[in-house]
Amino acid sequence: NEQIRANFAPNGATTSTSPGNSFIEVQEGEQWLSLLRESGLLIAGVAPDGETKFYNTRGADIEVGFEGVEAEVQAPWRITREQVLAHRADFEDNGVVDNPIPEIFAWPGRGNRFSEEYNGHPLSNSFANLAPFWDQDANGIYDPDEGDYPILGVRGGLGNPSVPSEMMFYPILIRDGAEVFFKVFLTAFRYDCFAEGTAVNNTLFLHYQVVNSSELTFEDTYIGYFADGNSGCFADDYLGVFPDQQAVYFYNSDETDGGGLCPLVESSIFTGVPAAVGLDLLRSPLDPAASFDEIPLTYVMPVLSGGGIPPAIAEPVTVAEYYNYLSGRWLDGQQLLDEGNGYESGEPTALAFTGDPATNTGWTEIGEGNAIGDRKAVFSTGPFTLQRGAINEFTLGVTFSLDPDLGYLEQIGNLRNRLDAVQQFFDNCFEQGEAGTCAPLITCSEYLSVPAK
């Protein structure tokens, strides 16, 4: 998609799929370079017996499938806006779909009676929380032969009238032993209907719908995200946070990428100014104790490497360590502090490196002279009570700045502006843009009059 691309694992894992690539990459000239090597959704809470539980979508061993479907599920389901437009035109011509599009008829909407023919397994009418769709006759069943079609399911878990330029759907099962504890529906989508080079055209959106399928209610729950940011060479990066944008970003520590630190992967180094990449929390989970208001970005914990790094600020491994990071504490339980590397001095704080590197104001890695290295982050929302059966959301936009006319620190200000444009596009119900390009197929008011599936 213009200058950005994503490499998904077959099961929906948002991680590098081979030693030679990263999850999200940017194009510089003829080569594709790393922006985000790996990422994944994190869920942690305290079970009724007092045991802390932790679940995630990282790694290559996550399970793709639907609860109650014994057959092997092949994912992802992928549709394009052009396919939806063609399907609608076909149906509206005479009320009959004369030329079925396999991707439309295979879409795993609730009760799709064509699923066995196109997917190799049936989908029961009783299965809720499947792939979202526009329900032409409002019967709650996906009937592509009756004019139903896939849509984007983002708005409060109810769906969205927008149909992106491309959309992929992955159903993920997270088990605790043999029991399915969480169903996570990942929708990755993009738009290419804006002017060339604009922020929305160069953004990957990741929407996670999280369903607590267990019989347990989890107290002090956090839903968060792990991000391994690599701006070209992994060994000379810094981390920052835009508090107002609820965004985490990674940037190069100087104007030259690598500096001899990545001699075995010289083809993965920016030859010009290095990019800055940001992850914007567009939609966060809802808090049932606060009138179901969205929970703002609560904690951002850095995962640092480099010379002289204390052991307590390394990457979490155990359940207790992940829970510490999600709740704003280091591996040893100490709170994040607002000076230096966040561990050795300062006052307790919630968000790491919130200053401005370009103006050298506030708390920044470059201003503190932190040891450069590989940069990762754990950011989270919470704590809240996650009731059994509860449905929640976590939606991100990932974009970048790679402007050859700007310096490496000036990329950060440009990235902030691009993240603002992405947030505005999201907040405006994906309706920004010229008619006929990003214009929705139906309006928000039409959508909101349709009952929930």
C-alpha positions in Angstrom: 0.0 0.0 0.0 2.0 2.9 -1.3 5.1 2.8 0.9 4.0 0.5 3.6 3.3 -3.3 3.8 2.6 -5.9 6.4 3.7 -9.5 6.5 1.2 -11.6 8.5 1.8 -15.1 9.7 -0.8 -17.6 8.4 -2.5 -17.8 11.8 -2.7 -14.0 12.1 0.4 -13.6 14.3 1.7 -10.0 13.8 5.3 -11.0 13.8 8.2 -11.4 11.4 7.6 -14.4 9.2 11.2 -15.0 8.3 14.7 -13.8 9.4 14.7 -11.5 6.4 11.6 -9.5 7.0 9.6 -7.7 9.7 5.9 -7.5 10.4 5.6 -3.9 9.0 8.0 -2.5 6.5 8.4 0.7 4.6 9.8 1.2 1.0 12.9 3.3 0.5 13.8 3.3 -3.2 13.8 -0.4 -4.3 14.2 -1.9 -0.9 11.8 -2.7 1.9 13.0 -1.8 5.4 11.8 -2.6 8.9 9.4 -0.4 10.9 7.9 -2.8 13.3 9.5 -6.2 13.7 6.8 -7.8 15.9 3.7 -6.9 17.9 0.8 -8.6 19.7 -2.2 -8.2 21.9 -1.8 -8.7 25.6 -4.5 -9.6 28.2 -3.9 -10.1 31.9 -6.2 -10.2 35.0 -6.8 -11.8 38.3 -9.0 -14.8 38.4 -11.5 -15.5 41.3 -9.1 -17.8 43.0 -6.5 -15.0 43.2 -4.2 -16.4 40.4 -2.9 -13.9 37.9 -3.6 -15.0 34.3 -1.9 -13.8 31.1 -2.8 -14.4 27.5 -1.4 -13.0 24.2 -1.4 -13.3 20.4 2.4 -13.2 20.1 4.4 -16.0 18.5 3.8 -18.6 15.9 1.7 -21.1 17.9 -1.5 -19.2 18.3 -4.6 -21.1 17.2 -6.8 -19.8 14.3 -10.3 -21.1 14.2 -13.9 -20.9 15.6 -15.1 -22.4 18.8 -17.5 -25.2 17.9 -16.0 -25.8 14.4 -14.0 -29.0 14.4 -12.8 -28.7 10.9 -9.4 -27.0 10.1 -10.0 -23.3 9.5 -8.1 -21.7 6.8 -7.5 -18.0 7.4 -7.5 -15.2 6.6 -10.6 -14.1 4.8 -9.7 -11.3 2.5 -12.0 -8.9 0.6 -11.5 -5.7 -1.3 -13.7 -2.7 -1.8 -13.9 -3.5 -5.5 -15.3 -6.9 -4.8 -18.0 -5.5 -2.6 -18.9 -2.8 -5.1 -19.1 -5.5 -7.9 -21.3 -7.8 -5.6 -23.7 -4.9 -4.8 -24.0 -3.9 -8.4 -24.7 -7.6 -9.4 -27.5 -7.9 -6.8 -29.0 -4.5 -7.4 -29.3 -5.1 -11.1 -32.1 -7.7 -10.8 -32.3 -8.8 -7.2 -30.2 -11.9 -8.0 -26.5 -12.5 -7.7 -25.6 -13.8 -11.1 -21.9 -14.0 -10.7 -21.0 -15.0 -7.1 -17.6 -13.7 -5.9 -16.0 -16.5 -3.9 -14.5 -14.1 -1.3 -17.9 -12.6 -0.6 -19.7 -15.9 -0.4 -17.0 -17.4 1.9 -17.1 -14.5 4.4 -17.6 -16.1 7.8 -20.7 -14.1 8.8 -23.2 -15.6 11.2 -25.1 -18.6 9.8 -23.6 -18.2 6.2 -25.2 -21.3 4.5 -22.6 -21.1 1.8 -19.7 -21.6 4.3 -19.4 -25.4 3.8 -19.3 -25.0 0.0 -16.7 -22.2 0.0 -14.8 -22.8 3.3 -15.2 -26.6 3.8 -17.1 -26.3 7.1 -20.5 -24.9 8.2 -21.2 -22.0 10.4 -24.1 -22.3 12.8 -26.8 -19.7 13.2 -26.1 -19.7 16.9 -22.5 -18.5 16.5 -22.4 -14.9 17.5 -19.5 -12.5 17.2 -18.3 -13.7 13.8 -17.2 -11.5 10.9 -19.3 -8.3 10.6 -21.6 -7.7 7.6 -24.2 -5.4 6.2 -27.5 -7.2 6.8 -29.7 -6.2 3.9 -32.9 -7.7 5.3 -32.0 -7.3 9.0 -32.5 -11.0 9.8 -29.3 -11.5 11.7 -28.0 -14.1 9.2 -25.3 -13.5 6.5 -27.1 -14.1 3.2 -24.7 -13.0 0.4 -27.2 -14.2 -2.2 -29.7 -11.7 -0.7 -27.4 -8.7 -1.0 -25.5 -9.0 2.3 -21.8 -8.1 2.1 -18.8 -7.7 4.5 -18.3 -4.5 6.3 -15.8 -3.2 8.9 -16.7 -4.1 12.5 -15.3 -1.3 14.7 -17.9 0.9 16.2 -18.6 -0.3 19.7 -18.4 -4.0 18.5 -21.5 -3.4 16.3 -19.8 -3.1 13.0 -19.2 -0.1 10.7 -20.6 1.0 7.4 -17.2 1.5 6.0 -15.7 -0.9 3.5 -11.9 -0.4 3.3 -9.8 -0.8 0.2 -8.6 -4.1 1.6 -9.7 -6.0 4.7 -8.4 -9.3 6.3 -10.2 -11.2 9.1 -8.5 -13.7 11.4 -10.4 -15.6 14.2 -8.0 -16.5 17.0 -8.7 -18.9 19.9 -6.8 -18.5 23.2 -7.0 -21.6 25.4 -6.2 -22.2 29.0 -5.7 -26.0 28.9 -8.4 -27.4 26.7 -10.9 -24.6 27.4 -11.2 -21.6 25.2 -10.8 -18.6 27.5 -10.8 -15.8 24.9 -11.9 -15.4 21.3 -10.0 -12.7 19.5 -11.2 -11.5 16.1 -8.4 -9.5 14.4 -9.3 -7.4 11.4 -6.5 -5.7 9.5 -7.5 -3.1 7.0 -6.2 -0.3 4.9 -7.3 2.5 2.6 -5.7 3.6 -0.7 -8.3 6.2 -1.8 -6.6 9.4 -0.7 -4.0 11.5 -2.5 -0.6 9.8 -2.9 1.7 10.0 0.1 -1.0 11.0 2.6 -1.1 9.5 6.1 -4.3 7.4 5.7 -2.9 5.9 2.5 0.1 4.8 4.4 -1.5 3.4 7.6 -2.2 -0.2 8.6 -5.2 -0.4 10.9 -5.5 -3.3 13.4 -8.8 -3.9 15.1 -9.0 -6.6 17.9 -12.4 -7.7 19.2 -11.9 -9.5 22.5 -14.5 -11.9 23.9 -14.2 -13.4 27.4 -15.5 -16.9 26.6 -14.5 -18.3 30.0 -16.8 -18.8 33.0 -14.6 -16.4 35.0 -14.8 -12.7 35.8 -11.3 -11.2 35.9 -10.5 -8.4 38.3 -7.8 -5.8 37.8 -7.6 -6.6 34.1 -5.3 -4.9 31.6 -5.6 -5.1 27.9 -2.5 -3.9 26.1 0.0 -4.3 23.3 3.6 -5.4 22.8 5.6 -3.6 20.1 9.1 -4.2 18.8 10.0 -1.1 16.9 12.9 -1.3 14.4 13.6 1.8 12.3 15.9 0.0 9.8 18.8 -1.2 11.9 17.4 -2.5 15.3 20.5 -1.5 17.3 20.4 2.3 17.4 16.8 3.3 18.1 15.0 5.3 20.8 11.4 5.2 22.1 8.9 8.1 22.8 5.3 8.7 23.7 2.8 11.3 22.4 0.5 11.5 25.5 -2.2 13.6 23.8 -2.4 11.3 20.8 -2.2 8.1 23.0 0.6 7.0 20.7 3.9 5.2 21.1 6.7 5.8 18.6 10.2 4.7 17.7 12.9 6.8 16.0 16.5 6.6 15.1 19.1 7.9 17.6 21.0 10.0 15.0 20.9 10.9 11.3 22.7 7.8 10.1 21.0 4.5 10.4 23.1 1.6 11.7 26.4 3.2 12.2 28.2 -0.1 11.7 26.0 -1.8 14.3 24.2 -4.0 11.8 27.0 -5.3 9.6 25.2 -8.6 8.7 22.1 -6.9 7.5 23.3 -3.8 5.6 20.5 -4.3 3.1 18.1 -3.5 6.0 19.5 -0.1 6.7 18.2 3.3 5.5 20.5 4.9 3.1 18.9 8.3 3.6 17.2 9.8 6.6 15.8 7.1 8.9 12.0 6.8 9.4 10.0 7.3 12.6 7.1 4.9 13.2 4.1 5.4 15.5 1.3 3.2 16.9 -1.8 5.2 17.7 -4.4 3.8 20.2 -7.6 4.7 18.3 -10.1 2.7 20.3 -9.5 1.4 23.8 -11.5 -1.0 26.0 -14.6 0.2 27.8 -14.8 0.3 31.6 -18.1 -1.1 32.9 -17.5 0.7 36.3 -17.4 4.1 34.6 -20.5 4.2 32.4 -18.7 2.1 29.8 -16.4 5.0 28.9 -13.2 4.3 27.0 -10.2 3.7 29.2 -7.4 6.0 28.1 -3.9 4.8 27.5 -2.8 4.1 31.1 0.8 2.9 31.1 3.7 2.8 28.6 6.7 0.7 29.8 9.9 0.7 27.7 11.8 -2.5 27.1 15.4 -1.4 26.8 18.7 -2.9 25.7 22.2 -1.6 25.4 25.2 -1.0 27.6 24.7 -0.8 31.4 21.0 -1.7 31.3 19.9 -3.0 34.7 18.4 -6.6 34.7 15.1 -5.3 36.1 14.3 -3.4 32.9 14.7 -6.3 30.4 11.9 -7.9 28.4 9.2 -9.7 30.5 9.0 -13.4 30.3 6.9 -14.8 33.1 3.2 -14.1 33.9 4.1 -12.0 36.9 6.6 -10.0 34.8 4.1 -9.2 32.1 1.5 -8.2 34.6 4.1 -5.9 36.2 4.8 -4.2 32.8 1.1 -3.9 32.0 0.5 -2.2 35.4 3.4 0.3 35.0 6.1 -1.5 37.0 9.5 -3.0 36.2 10.3 -6.7 36.5 11.1 -6.3 40.2 7.9 -4.4 41.0 9.4 -0.9 41.1 7.3 1.8 39.4 8.5 3.6 36.3 10.4 6.8 37.2 10.5 10.0 35.1 14.3 10.4 34.6 17.1 8.7 32.8 16.1 5.2 31.7 13.0 5.2 33.9 14.5 3.0 36.6 17.3 4.6 38.6 16.0 8.0 39.5 13.1 10.3 39.3 9.5 10.4 40.5 6.8 7.7 39.8 5.1 8.2 36.4 2.8 6.2 34.1 4.1 7.0 30.6 7.7 6.8 29.4 9.6 9.5 27.5 6.9 12.0 27.0 9.1 14.9 26.1 9.9 16.4 22.6 13.2 15.1 21.2 13.2 17.7 18.4 13.2 20.7 20.8 15.1 18.8 23.6 12.3 19.5 26.1 10.9 17.2 28.7 11.9 13.6 29.4 13.4 12.0 26.3 15.9 9.3 25.6 18.0 11.5 23.4 18.0 14.3 26.0 19.0 11.8 28.8 21.8 10.3 26.6 20.4 6.8 27.1 22.4 3.9 25.7 21.1 3.2 22.2 19.9 -0.3 21.3 16.9 -2.4 20.4 13.7 -0.7 21.6 10.4 -2.4 22.5 7.4 -1.3 24.5 4.5 -2.6 26.5 1.5 -0.2 26.6 -1.8 -0.9 28.3 -5.2 0.2 29.4 -6.7 -0.6 32.8 -7.3 -1.8 35.4 -11.0 -2.8 35.0 -13.3 -5.7 35.7 -13.7 -8.1 32.7 -17.0 -9.9 33.1 -17.5 -13.3 31.7 -19.0 -13.0 28.2 -17.9 -9.4 27.9 -16.9 -8.1 24.5 -14.2 -5.4 24.2 -12.1 -3.7 21.6 -8.5 -2.6 21.0 -7.9 -0.7 17.8 -4.5 0.7 16.5 -3.3 2.7 13.6 0.3 2.2 12.6 1.9 4.8 10.4 5.3 6.5 9.7 7.2 9.5 8.6 9.9 9.2 5.9 10.2 12.7 4.4 13.6 13.1 2.7 13.4 16.9 3.2 13.3 16.5 7.0 16.0 15.6 9.5 15.8 12.5 11.6 14.3 14.4 14.6 12.0 16.5 12.4 10.4 13.2 11.3 8.9 13.1 14.8 6.9 16.3 14.4 5.7 15.1 11.0 4.8 11.8 12.5 2.7 13.5 15.1 0.8 15.4 12.4 0.2 12.2 10.4 -1.1 10.4 13.5 -3.5 13.3 14.1 -4.8 12.9 10.5 -5.3 9.2 11.1 -7.2 9.8 14.4 -9.4 12.4 12.7 -10.2 9.9 9.9 -11.1 7.3 12.5 -13.2 9.6 14.6 -15.1 10.8 11.6 -16.5 7.3 10.9 -14.0 6.8 8.0 -16.0 9.4 6.0 -13.2 11.9 5.3 -12.1 12.3 1.7 -13.7 13.1 -1.7 -16.9 11.5 -2.7 -16.4 8.3 -4.7 -13.0 7.6 -3.1 -13.2 7.0 0.7 -17.0 7.7 0.7 -18.9 5.0 2.7 -21.2 2.7 0.9 -23.9 3.6 3.4 -24.1 6.4 5.9 -23.5 6.2 9.6 -27.2 7.2 10.2 -28.3 4.3 8.0 -26.1 1.9 9.9 -27.1 3.0 13.3 -30.8 2.3 12.5 -30.0 -1.4 11.9 -30.2 -3.7 14.9 -27.1 -5.4 16.3 -26.3 -8.9 15.0 
